[in-house]
Amino acid sequence: MAHFHPRIEDLPVEFPVFPLPGALLLPRGKLPLRIFEPRYVAMTEDSLGKGRMFGMIQPDPTVPEVATGPGLFRVGCLGRLSSFNESDEGHYLITLTGVIRFAVATELEERRGYRRVRGDFTPYRADLDLQSQPIGTPREILLTALRGYFTHRGIDANWDAIKRLPDDMLTVTLAMVCPFEPAEKQALLEAPTDTERAAALLVLLQMGALSQDAPGGRSVS
């Protein structure tokens, strides 16, 4: 995403959000999405015509519903549509690249059925720094925990691709693709620094390797 490096003052103050439980977008991460529901097709089309950005945010089950739908967590991540294809069915296949986290200042009136917010990026200025940051947790300790987690949960992984990732992107990618619970995903999103996110990720991997409710097999590439 080095070709797209906005200043904080260049970012939209008001923007659409896509509430999706269990879907985590982190700065510099890439989230593939299939857009098919009419209101989110409209959101994607509007975003393509105006800055190519919208936010990912999770519903918060502890917050009462509002007129526009489920209550939301207060922190999400603004993303930019970095790839886009239309399927024969009229669905959109997109990749959303994380730009910066935001705090929801207020929710706005819906537009064409999709939700919108006014966001505050101020606490997350450091997300715009594209330089690699140390993660604190030794890489081999993280990978050992990951092997245990994947083995316990029956997940096949592309280890060659995983080993090629630099430390900071390893943490971002694993936090996004591992099937953690929504509250755990939210904790990873809200971790203040890469170091704290890596430490939280390690704990979740270690706990997940010991859980009694491992699901059936799946693959991670």
DONU-333053 format. One record per residue (C-alpha): x, y, z; chain; residue number from 0. Coordinates in steps of 0.2 Angstrom, whole numbers, always signed. Example, Ala and Ser with C-alpha at 12.3 -4.5 7.8 and 13.67 -1.06 7.14 Angstrom:
2
<atom><x>+62</x><y>-22</y><z>+39</z><ch>A</ch><i>0</i></atom>
<atom><x>+68</x><y>-5</y><z>+36</z><ch>A</ch><i>1</i></atom>
***
This chain:
221
<atom><x>+0</x><y>+0</y><z>+0</z><ch>A</ch><i>0</i></atom>
<atom><x>+15</x><y>+11</y><z>-1</z><ch>A</ch><i>1</i></atom>
<atom><x>+8</x><y>+20</y><z>-16</z><ch>A</ch><i>2</i></atom>
<atom><x>-7</x><y>+26</y><z>-6</z><ch>A</ch><i>3</i></atom>
<atom><x>+0</x><y>+35</y><z>+10</z><ch>A</ch><i>4</i></atom>
<atom><x>-13</x><y>+48</y><z>+16</z><ch>A</ch><i>5</i></atom>
<atom><x>-10</x><y>+61</y><z>+29</z><ch>A</ch><i>6</i></atom>
<atom><x>-23</x><y>+61</y><z>+43</z><ch>A</ch><i>7</i></atom>
<atom><x>-31</x><y>+77</y><z>+36</z><ch>A</ch><i>8</i></atom>
<atom><x>-34</x><y>+69</y><z>+19</z><ch>A</ch><i>9</i></atom>
<atom><x>-45</x><y>+55</y><z>+27</z><ch>A</ch><i>10</i></atom>
<atom><x>-64</x><y>+56</y><z>+26</z><ch>A</ch><i>11</i></atom>
<atom><x>-73</x><y>+62</y><z>+42</z><ch>A</ch><i>12</i></atom>
<atom><x>-89</x><y>+53</y><z>+37</z><ch>A</ch><i>13</i></atom>
<atom><x>-89</x><y>+36</y><z>+29</z><ch>A</ch><i>14</i></atom>
<atom><x>-99</x><y>+20</y><z>+27</z><ch>A</ch><i>15</i></atom>
<atom><x>-96</x><y>+5</y><z>+38</z><ch>A</ch><i>16</i></atom>
<atom><x>-99</x><y>-13</y><z>+35</z><ch>A</ch><i>17</i></atom>
<atom><x>-104</x><y>-22</y><z>+51</z><ch>A</ch><i>18</i></atom>
<atom><x>-98</x><y>-40</y><z>+50</z><ch>A</ch><i>19</i></atom>
<atom><x>-95</x><y>-51</y><z>+65</z><ch>A</ch><i>20</i></atom>
<atom><x>-79</x><y>-60</y><z>+66</z><ch>A</ch><i>21</i></atom>
<atom><x>-72</x><y>-50</y><z>+51</z><ch>A</ch><i>22</i></atom>
<atom><x>-56</x><y>-41</y><z>+57</z><ch>A</ch><i>23</i></atom>
<atom><x>-47</x><y>-28</y><z>+46</z><ch>A</ch><i>24</i></atom>
<atom><x>-30</x><y>-21</y><z>+53</z><ch>A</ch><i>25</i></atom>
<atom><x>-20</x><y>-7</y><z>+46</z><ch>A</ch><i>26</i></atom>
<atom><x>-9</x><y>-14</y><z>+31</z><ch>A</ch><i>27</i></atom>
<atom><x>-19</x><y>-30</y><z>+31</z><ch>A</ch><i>28</i></atom>
<atom><x>-29</x><y>-36</y><z>+16</z><ch>A</ch><i>29</i></atom>
<atom><x>-47</x><y>-43</y><z>+18</z><ch>A</ch><i>30</i></atom>
<atom><x>-56</x><y>-51</y><z>+3</z><ch>A</ch><i>31</i></atom>
<atom><x>-74</x><y>-49</y><z>+3</z><ch>A</ch><i>32</i></atom>
<atom><x>-89</x><y>-55</y><z>-8</z><ch>A</ch><i>33</i></atom>
<atom><x>-102</x><y>-41</y><z>-8</z><ch>A</ch><i>34</i></atom>
<atom><x>-119</x><y>-47</y><z>-13</z><ch>A</ch><i>35</i></atom>
<atom><x>-132</x><y>-39</y><z>-1</z><ch>A</ch><i>36</i></atom>
<atom><x>-140</x><y>-25</y><z>-11</z><ch>A</ch><i>37</i></atom>
<atom><x>-137</x><y>-12</y><z>+3</z><ch>A</ch><i>38</i></atom>
<atom><x>-118</x><y>-16</y><z>+3</z><ch>A</ch><i>39</i></atom>
<atom><x>-118</x><y>-17</y><z>-16</z><ch>A</ch><i>40</i></atom>
<atom><x>-124</x><y>+1</y><z>-15</z><ch>A</ch><i>41</i></atom>
<atom><x>-111</x><y>+5</y><z>-2</z><ch>A</ch><i>42</i></atom>
<atom><x>-97</x><y>-2</y><z>-13</z><ch>A</ch><i>43</i></atom>
<atom><x>-103</x><y>+7</y><z>-28</z><ch>A</ch><i>44</i></atom>
<atom><x>-104</x><y>+24</y><z>-19</z><ch>A</ch><i>45</i></atom>
<atom><x>-86</x><y>+20</y><z>-11</z><ch>A</ch><i>46</i></atom>
<atom><x>-79</x><y>+17</y><z>-28</z><ch>A</ch><i>47</i></atom>
<atom><x>-85</x><y>+34</y><z>-34</z><ch>A</ch><i>48</i></atom>
<atom><x>-79</x><y>+44</y><z>-19</z><ch>A</ch><i>49</i></atom>
<atom><x>-62</x><y>+40</y><z>-12</z><ch>A</ch><i>50</i></atom>
<atom><x>-64</x><y>+20</y><z>-12</z><ch>A</ch><i>51</i></atom>
<atom><x>-65</x><y>+19</y><z>+7</z><ch>A</ch><i>52</i></atom>
<atom><x>-76</x><y>+12</y><z>+20</z><ch>A</ch><i>53</i></atom>
<atom><x>-74</x><y>+5</y><z>+37</z><ch>A</ch><i>54</i></atom>
<atom><x>-75</x><y>-12</y><z>+44</z><ch>A</ch><i>55</i></atom>
<atom><x>-83</x><y>-14</y><z>+61</z><ch>A</ch><i>56</i></atom>
<atom><x>-90</x><y>-28</y><z>+72</z><ch>A</ch><i>57</i></atom>
<atom><x>-107</x><y>-28</y><z>+80</z><ch>A</ch><i>58</i></atom>
<atom><x>-106</x><y>-28</y><z>+99</z><ch>A</ch><i>59</i></atom>
<atom><x>-118</x><y>-41</y><z>+107</z><ch>A</ch><i>60</i></atom>
<atom><x>-117</x><y>-32</y><z>+124</z><ch>A</ch><i>61</i></atom>
<atom><x>-124</x><y>-15</y><z>+116</z><ch>A</ch><i>62</i></atom>
<atom><x>-143</x><y>-13</y><z>+113</z><ch>A</ch><i>63</i></atom>
<atom><x>-149</x><y>-12</y><z>+96</z><ch>A</ch><i>64</i></atom>
<atom><x>-152</x><y>+5</y><z>+88</z><ch>A</ch><i>65</i></atom>
<atom><x>-164</x><y>+11</y><z>+74</z><ch>A</ch><i>66</i></atom>
<atom><x>-151</x><y>+6</y><z>+61</z><ch>A</ch><i>67</i></atom>
<atom><x>-147</x><y>-11</y><z>+67</z><ch>A</ch><i>68</i></atom>
<atom><x>-136</x><y>-20</y><z>+80</z><ch>A</ch><i>69</i></atom>
<atom><x>-125</x><y>-10</y><z>+92</z><ch>A</ch><i>70</i></atom>
<atom><x>-107</x><y>-8</y><z>+86</z><ch>A</ch><i>71</i></atom>
<atom><x>-91</x><y>-9</y><z>+95</z><ch>A</ch><i>72</i></atom>
<atom><x>-83</x><y>+9</y><z>+96</z><ch>A</ch><i>73</i></atom>
<atom><x>-67</x><y>+5</y><z>+86</z><ch>A</ch><i>74</i></atom>
<atom><x>-66</x><y>-1</y><z>+68</z><ch>A</ch><i>75</i></atom>
<atom><x>-54</x><y>+1</y><z>+54</z><ch>A</ch><i>76</i></atom>
<atom><x>-55</x><y>+11</y><z>+38</z><ch>A</ch><i>77</i></atom>
<atom><x>-50</x><y>+2</y><z>+23</z><ch>A</ch><i>78</i></atom>
<atom><x>-47</x><y>+6</y><z>+4</z><ch>A</ch><i>79</i></atom>
<atom><x>-53</x><y>-4</y><z>-10</z><ch>A</ch><i>80</i></atom>
<atom><x>-37</x><y>-10</y><z>-17</z><ch>A</ch><i>81</i></atom>
<atom><x>-44</x><y>-23</y><z>-30</z><ch>A</ch><i>82</i></atom>
<atom><x>-61</x><y>-25</y><z>-37</z><ch>A</ch><i>83</i></atom>
<atom><x>-70</x><y>-37</y><z>-49</z><ch>A</ch><i>84</i></atom>
<atom><x>-89</x><y>-40</y><z>-53</z><ch>A</ch><i>85</i></atom>
<atom><x>-95</x><y>-57</y><z>-55</z><ch>A</ch><i>86</i></atom>
<atom><x>-108</x><y>-63</y><z>-68</z><ch>A</ch><i>87</i></atom>
<atom><x>-121</x><y>-63</y><z>-54</z><ch>A</ch><i>88</i></atom>
<atom><x>-118</x><y>-45</y><z>-51</z><ch>A</ch><i>89</i></atom>
<atom><x>-109</x><y>-48</y><z>-35</z><ch>A</ch><i>90</i></atom>
<atom><x>-93</x><y>-38</y><z>-31</z><ch>A</ch><i>91</i></atom>
<atom><x>-77</x><y>-47</y><z>-26</z><ch>A</ch><i>92</i></atom>
<atom><x>-66</x><y>-35</y><z>-18</z><ch>A</ch><i>93</i></atom>
<atom><x>-50</x><y>-33</y><z>-7</z><ch>A</ch><i>94</i></atom>
<atom><x>-50</x><y>-20</y><z>+7</z><ch>A</ch><i>95</i></atom>
<atom><x>-33</x><y>-14</y><z>+13</z><ch>A</ch><i>96</i></atom>
<atom><x>-33</x><y>-8</y><z>+30</z><ch>A</ch><i>97</i></atom>
<atom><x>-28</x><y>+11</y><z>+32</z><ch>A</ch><i>98</i></atom>
<atom><x>-31</x><y>+17</y><z>+50</z><ch>A</ch><i>99</i></atom>
<atom><x>-42</x><y>+13</y><z>+65</z><ch>A</ch><i>100</i></atom>
<atom><x>-55</x><y>+24</y><z>+70</z><ch>A</ch><i>101</i></atom>
<atom><x>-66</x><y>+27</y><z>+85</z><ch>A</ch><i>102</i></atom>
<atom><x>-85</x><y>+30</y><z>+81</z><ch>A</ch><i>103</i></atom>
<atom><x>-89</x><y>+48</y><z>+86</z><ch>A</ch><i>104</i></atom>
<atom><x>-107</x><y>+46</y><z>+81</z><ch>A</ch><i>105</i></atom>
<atom><x>-118</x><y>+36</y><z>+69</z><ch>A</ch><i>106</i></atom>
<atom><x>-126</x><y>+46</y><z>+55</z><ch>A</ch><i>107</i></atom>
<atom><x>-142</x><y>+44</y><z>+45</z><ch>A</ch><i>108</i></atom>
<atom><x>-142</x><y>+29</y><z>+33</z><ch>A</ch><i>109</i></atom>
<atom><x>-139</x><y>+31</y><z>+15</z><ch>A</ch><i>110</i></atom>
<atom><x>-146</x><y>+19</y><z>+2</z><ch>A</ch><i>111</i></atom>
<atom><x>-149</x><y>+6</y><z>+16</z><ch>A</ch><i>112</i></atom>
<atom><x>-131</x><y>+6</y><z>+23</z><ch>A</ch><i>113</i></atom>
<atom><x>-124</x><y>+13</y><z>+39</z><ch>A</ch><i>114</i></atom>
<atom><x>-113</x><y>+28</y><z>+41</z><ch>A</ch><i>115</i></atom>
<atom><x>-102</x><y>+35</y><z>+55</z><ch>A</ch><i>116</i></atom>
<atom><x>-92</x><y>+50</y><z>+59</z><ch>A</ch><i>117</i></atom>
<atom><x>-75</x><y>+44</y><z>+64</z><ch>A</ch><i>118</i></atom>
<atom><x>-61</x><y>+50</y><z>+75</z><ch>A</ch><i>119</i></atom>
<atom><x>-44</x><y>+45</y><z>+69</z><ch>A</ch><i>120</i></atom>
<atom><x>-34</x><y>+55</y><z>+81</z><ch>A</ch><i>121</i></atom>
<atom><x>-29</x><y>+41</y><z>+93</z><ch>A</ch><i>122</i></atom>
<atom><x>-23</x><y>+30</y><z>+79</z><ch>A</ch><i>123</i></atom>
<atom><x>-11</x><y>+42</y><z>+70</z><ch>A</ch><i>124</i></atom>
<atom><x>+3</x><y>+29</y><z>+71</z><ch>A</ch><i>125</i></atom>
<atom><x>-6</x><y>+17</y><z>+60</z><ch>A</ch><i>126</i></atom>
<atom><x>-2</x><y>+28</y><z>+45</z><ch>A</ch><i>127</i></atom>
<atom><x>+17</x><y>+24</y><z>+48</z><ch>A</ch><i>128</i></atom>
<atom><x>+21</x><y>+11</y><z>+35</z><ch>A</ch><i>129</i></atom>
<atom><x>+38</x><y>+7</y><z>+42</z><ch>A</ch><i>130</i></atom>
<atom><x>+40</x><y>-10</y><z>+50</z><ch>A</ch><i>131</i></atom>
<atom><x>+39</x><y>-10</y><z>+69</z><ch>A</ch><i>132</i></atom>
<atom><x>+46</x><y>-23</y><z>+81</z><ch>A</ch><i>133</i></atom>
<atom><x>+33</x><y>-35</y><z>+88</z><ch>A</ch><i>134</i></atom>
<atom><x>+43</x><y>-40</y><z>+104</z><ch>A</ch><i>135</i></atom>
<atom><x>+38</x><y>-58</y><z>+104</z><ch>A</ch><i>136</i></atom>
<atom><x>+51</x><y>-69</y><z>+96</z><ch>A</ch><i>137</i></atom>
<atom><x>+46</x><y>-76</y><z>+79</z><ch>A</ch><i>138</i></atom>
<atom><x>+49</x><y>-94</y><z>+83</z><ch>A</ch><i>139</i></atom>
<atom><x>+39</x><y>-93</y><z>+99</z><ch>A</ch><i>140</i></atom>
<atom><x>+25</x><y>-86</y><z>+89</z><ch>A</ch><i>141</i></atom>
<atom><x>+26</x><y>-99</y><z>+75</z><ch>A</ch><i>142</i></atom>
<atom><x>+28</x><y>-114</y><z>+88</z><ch>A</ch><i>143</i></atom>
<atom><x>+11</x><y>-108</y><z>+96</z><ch>A</ch><i>144</i></atom>
<atom><x>+4</x><y>-106</y><z>+78</z><ch>A</ch><i>145</i></atom>
<atom><x>+8</x><y>-124</y><z>+74</z><ch>A</ch><i>146</i></atom>
<atom><x>+0</x><y>-131</y><z>+90</z><ch>A</ch><i>147</i></atom>
<atom><x>-15</x><y>-120</y><z>+87</z><ch>A</ch><i>148</i></atom>
<atom><x>-17</x><y>-126</y><z>+69</z><ch>A</ch><i>149</i></atom>
<atom><x>-14</x><y>-144</y><z>+73</z><ch>A</ch><i>150</i></atom>
<atom><x>-27</x><y>-144</y><z>+87</z><ch>A</ch><i>151</i></atom>
<atom><x>-40</x><y>-136</y><z>+76</z><ch>A</ch><i>152</i></atom>
<atom><x>-36</x><y>-146</y><z>+61</z><ch>A</ch><i>153</i></atom>
<atom><x>-31</x><y>-131</y><z>+50</z><ch>A</ch><i>154</i></atom>
<atom><x>-20</x><y>-134</y><z>+35</z><ch>A</ch><i>155</i></atom>
<atom><x>-8</x><y>-120</y><z>+32</z><ch>A</ch><i>156</i></atom>
<atom><x>+3</x><y>-113</y><z>+18</z><ch>A</ch><i>157</i></atom>
<atom><x>+19</x><y>-113</y><z>+29</z><ch>A</ch><i>158</i></atom>
<atom><x>+30</x><y>-107</y><z>+15</z><ch>A</ch><i>159</i></atom>
<atom><x>+19</x><y>-91</y><z>+13</z><ch>A</ch><i>160</i></atom>
<atom><x>+19</x><y>-89</y><z>+32</z><ch>A</ch><i>161</i></atom>
<atom><x>+37</x><y>-90</y><z>+34</z><ch>A</ch><i>162</i></atom>
<atom><x>+40</x><y>-77</y><z>+20</z><ch>A</ch><i>163</i></atom>
<atom><x>+30</x><y>-64</y><z>+30</z><ch>A</ch><i>164</i></atom>
<atom><x>+40</x><y>-50</y><z>+39</z><ch>A</ch><i>165</i></atom>
<atom><x>+37</x><y>-50</y><z>+58</z><ch>A</ch><i>166</i></atom>
<atom><x>+24</x><y>-36</y><z>+58</z><ch>A</ch><i>167</i></atom>
<atom><x>+14</x><y>-43</y><z>+44</z><ch>A</ch><i>168</i></atom>
<atom><x>+15</x><y>-60</y><z>+51</z><ch>A</ch><i>169</i></atom>
<atom><x>+6</x><y>-53</y><z>+67</z><ch>A</ch><i>170</i></atom>
<atom><x>-7</x><y>-43</y><z>+56</z><ch>A</ch><i>171</i></atom>
<atom><x>-11</x><y>-58</y><z>+45</z><ch>A</ch><i>172</i></atom>
<atom><x>-13</x><y>-71</y><z>+58</z><ch>A</ch><i>173</i></atom>
<atom><x>-24</x><y>-60</y><z>+69</z><ch>A</ch><i>174</i></atom>
<atom><x>-35</x><y>-57</y><z>+54</z><ch>A</ch><i>175</i></atom>
<atom><x>-36</x><y>-75</y><z>+47</z><ch>A</ch><i>176</i></atom>
<atom><x>-36</x><y>-86</y><z>+63</z><ch>A</ch><i>177</i></atom>
<atom><x>-54</x><y>-91</y><z>+68</z><ch>A</ch><i>178</i></atom>
<atom><x>-55</x><y>-82</y><z>+85</z><ch>A</ch><i>179</i></atom>
<atom><x>-71</x><y>-76</y><z>+93</z><ch>A</ch><i>180</i></atom>
<atom><x>-77</x><y>-59</y><z>+89</z><ch>A</ch><i>181</i></atom>
<atom><x>-73</x><y>-52</y><z>+106</z><ch>A</ch><i>182</i></atom>
<atom><x>-55</x><y>-59</y><z>+104</z><ch>A</ch><i>183</i></atom>
<atom><x>-54</x><y>-51</y><z>+86</z><ch>A</ch><i>184</i></atom>
<atom><x>-59</x><y>-35</y><z>+94</z><ch>A</ch><i>185</i></atom>
<atom><x>-46</x><y>-36</y><z>+107</z><ch>A</ch><i>186</i></atom>
<atom><x>-33</x><y>-38</y><z>+94</z><ch>A</ch><i>187</i></atom>
<atom><x>-39</x><y>-23</y><z>+84</z><ch>A</ch><i>188</i></atom>
<atom><x>-39</x><y>-12</y><z>+99</z><ch>A</ch><i>189</i></atom>
<atom><x>-21</x><y>-17</y><z>+105</z><ch>A</ch><i>190</i></atom>
<atom><x>-12</x><y>-1</y><z>+106</z><ch>A</ch><i>191</i></atom>
<atom><x>+4</x><y>-6</y><z>+98</z><ch>A</ch><i>192</i></atom>
<atom><x>+11</x><y>-20</y><z>+87</z><ch>A</ch><i>193</i></atom>
<atom><x>+20</x><y>-27</y><z>+102</z><ch>A</ch><i>194</i></atom>
<atom><x>+5</x><y>-28</y><z>+112</z><ch>A</ch><i>195</i></atom>
<atom><x>-5</x><y>-36</y><z>+98</z><ch>A</ch><i>196</i></atom>
<atom><x>+8</x><y>-49</y><z>+96</z><ch>A</ch><i>197</i></atom>
<atom><x>+8</x><y>-53</y><z>+114</z><ch>A</ch><i>198</i></atom>
<atom><x>-11</x><y>-55</y><z>+114</z><ch>A</ch><i>199</i></atom>
<atom><x>-10</x><y>-65</y><z>+98</z><ch>A</ch><i>200</i></atom>
<atom><x>+2</x><y>-77</y><z>+107</z><ch>A</ch><i>201</i></atom>
<atom><x>-9</x><y>-79</y><z>+122</z><ch>A</ch><i>202</i></atom>
<atom><x>-24</x><y>-83</y><z>+110</z><ch>A</ch><i>203</i></atom>
<atom><x>-15</x><y>-96</y><z>+100</z><ch>A</ch><i>204</i></atom>
<atom><x>-9</x><y>-104</y><z>+116</z><ch>A</ch><i>205</i></atom>
<atom><x>-26</x><y>-105</y><z>+124</z><ch>A</ch><i>206</i></atom>
<atom><x>-34</x><y>-111</y><z>+107</z><ch>A</ch><i>207</i></atom>
<atom><x>-22</x><y>-125</y><z>+106</z><ch>A</ch><i>208</i></atom>
<atom><x>-28</x><y>-131</y><z>+123</z><ch>A</ch><i>209</i></atom>
<atom><x>-47</x><y>-128</y><z>+120</z><ch>A</ch><i>210</i></atom>
<atom><x>-59</x><y>-143</y><z>+121</z><ch>A</ch><i>211</i></atom>
<atom><x>-70</x><y>-137</y><z>+106</z><ch>A</ch><i>212</i></atom>
<atom><x>-59</x><y>-138</y><z>+91</z><ch>A</ch><i>213</i></atom>
<atom><x>-70</x><y>-138</y><z>+75</z><ch>A</ch><i>214</i></atom>
<atom><x>-67</x><y>-148</y><z>+59</z><ch>A</ch><i>215</i></atom>
<atom><x>-53</x><y>-145</y><z>+47</z><ch>A</ch><i>216</i></atom>
<atom><x>-50</x><y>-130</y><z>+36</z><ch>A</ch><i>217</i></atom>
<atom><x>-36</x><y>-122</y><z>+27</z><ch>A</ch><i>218</i></atom>
<atom><x>-27</x><y>-105</y><z>+28</z><ch>A</ch><i>219</i></atom>
<atom><x>-16</x><y>-99</y><z>+14</z><ch>A</ch><i>220</i></atom>
***
